[in-house]
């Protein structure tokens, strides 16, 4: 993958992880 794709994937991961953390704090 190129750096841009990696950055986009990381943003998508954060978009999925943050809402989950807000709903269910670990």
N, C-alpha and C positions, 0 to 999 in steps of 0.2 A: 504493500500500500504506500501511497505517497503521503507526505506529512499532512497535507490538507485533509485527506480522507481520514487520517488518524484523528485529527482535531475534531472533525465533524462527528465521528463515532464517539469520541469522549464526551462531546456535548450531549449526544443522544443518551449516553449512559448516565450522565448527570441528571438529565431530564427525567429519567426513569427512577434513579436512586433517590433524589431529593424528595419527590412527592411521597415515596414509600417511607422515608425516614420521618417525614412530618406526620404521616398517618400512624406509623408504628415505630416510635423511637426505640432504637436498640439499647 
